Amino acid sequence: MAENQPFDTLRLTLMQEVLPVGLALVERVRAGGPAKVVEPFTSGVSDPLRELRDEGEPAAKDVRERLDQVSPGLGNPVMPVQVAVEEPSAEAVEVLEEGNSLEQDEQQLHEVLARITQRLRALEAQLELES
């Protein structure tokens, strides 16, 4: 996998950075010709490439999704991840060794599910605020 990493990095850069800018430039050529292409560079925008990237991102996303339909991971490259298993805490080991009664286990389960539900609602509220 290590020898493929430079190619994966290149492909990711092409898909995430170059493709949106290129598609924005193509659309600008169609819409207004060369004058429209140089507009972001001459208008005094602080980061013209970022503006073009943002402008072309919806079209690039569509292209990446179509490539993924042809071959999964082609348009949106799969990123390698590292997974680490955490040893259970002493408290968790005690709970497992105690051999709680069925009622205690059910009560603990309900408490955990209530916490999960509360956190999911907070996450959903946060996501709604951001969109």
C-alpha positions in Angstrom: 0.0 0.0 0.0 2.9 2.3 0.7 4.0 2.4 -2.9 0.5 3.3 -4.1 0.2 6.2 -1.6 1.8 8.9 -3.9 -0.6 7.9 -6.7 -3.6 8.0 -4.3 -2.5 11.4 -3.1 -2.2 12.7 -6.6 -5.6 11.3 -7.6 -7.2 12.8 -4.5 -5.6 16.2 -5.3 -6.9 16.0 -8.8 -10.4 15.0 -7.7 -10.7 17.5 -4.9 -8.7 20.5 -6.1 -8.0 20.5 -9.9 -11.4 19.0 -11.1 -13.6 21.7 -9.5 -11.3 24.6 -10.8 -11.2 23.0 -14.3 -15.0 22.6 -14.5 -15.5 26.2 -13.3 -13.2 27.4 -16.0 -15.0 25.4 -18.7 -18.3 26.7 -17.6 -17.0 30.3 -17.6 -15.7 29.8 -21.2 -19.1 28.6 -22.3 -20.9 31.4 -20.5 -18.7 34.4 -21.4 -15.6 33.4 -23.2 -12.0 34.3 -22.2 -13.1 37.6 -20.5 -15.2 35.6 -18.0 -12.3 33.2 -17.4 -9.8 35.9 -16.3 -12.4 37.8 -14.3 -11.6 36.3 -10.9 -7.9 37.0 -11.4 -8.4 40.6 -12.4 -11.3 41.6 -10.1 -9.2 41.8 -7.0 -10.5 38.7 -5.3 -8.1 37.6 -2.5 -8.1 34.0 -3.6 -9.3 33.5 -7.2 -8.5 29.8 -7.2 -10.7 29.2 -4.1 -13.5 31.1 -5.8 -13.2 29.0 -8.9 -13.0 25.8 -6.7 -16.2 26.8 -4.8 -17.9 27.6 -8.1 -17.0 24.3 -9.7 -17.5 22.1 -6.7 -21.2 21.1 -7.4 -20.3 20.0 -11.0 -17.2 18.2 -9.7 -19.2 16.4 -7.1 -21.6 15.2 -9.8 -18.7 13.9 -11.9 -17.1 12.1 -8.9 -20.4 10.4 -8.1 -20.8 9.3 -11.7 -17.2 7.9 -11.6 -18.1 6.0 -8.4 -21.0 4.4 -10.2 -18.6 3.1 -12.8 -16.1 1.8 -10.2 -16.5 2.5 -6.4 -13.6 4.6 -5.2 -12.8 6.0 -8.6 -14.3 9.4 -8.1 -14.2 9.6 -4.3 -11.0 7.8 -3.4 -11.2 5.6 -0.4 -9.0 7.0 2.3 -6.9 4.6 4.4 -7.7 4.7 8.1 -6.0 3.3 11.2 -8.2 1.6 13.8 -7.0 1.2 17.4 -8.8 -0.9 20.0 -8.9 0.7 23.4 -8.7 -1.6 26.4 -11.8 -1.5 28.6 -11.5 0.6 31.7 -11.4 -0.9 35.2 -14.9 0.3 35.8 -16.2 -1.6 32.7 -14.4 -4.7 33.8 -15.9 -4.5 37.3 -19.4 -4.2 35.8 -18.8 -7.2 33.6 -17.4 -9.3 36.5 -20.2 -8.3 39.0 -22.8 -10.4 37.2 -25.7 -7.9 37.6 -29.2 -9.1 37.7 -31.4 -8.9 34.7 -33.3 -5.8 36.1 -30.0 -4.0 36.8 -28.8 -4.8 33.3 -32.0 -3.5 31.8 -31.8 -0.3 33.9 -28.2 0.3 32.7 -29.2 -0.4 29.1 -32.1 2.1 29.3 -29.7 4.7 30.8 -27.2 4.1 28.0 -29.9 4.3 25.3 -31.2 7.5 26.8 -27.7 9.1 26.7 -27.3 8.0 23.1 -30.7 9.4 22.2 -29.9 12.7 23.9 -26.5 12.9 22.0 -28.1 12.1 18.7 -30.7 14.8 19.2 -28.0 17.3 20.0 -26.0 16.2 16.9 -29.1 16.6 14.7 -29.8 20.0 16.1 -26.2 21.1 15.5 -26.4 19.8 11.9 -29.6 21.7 11.3 -28.0 24.9 12.6 -25.0 24.4 10.2 -27.1 23.8 7.1 
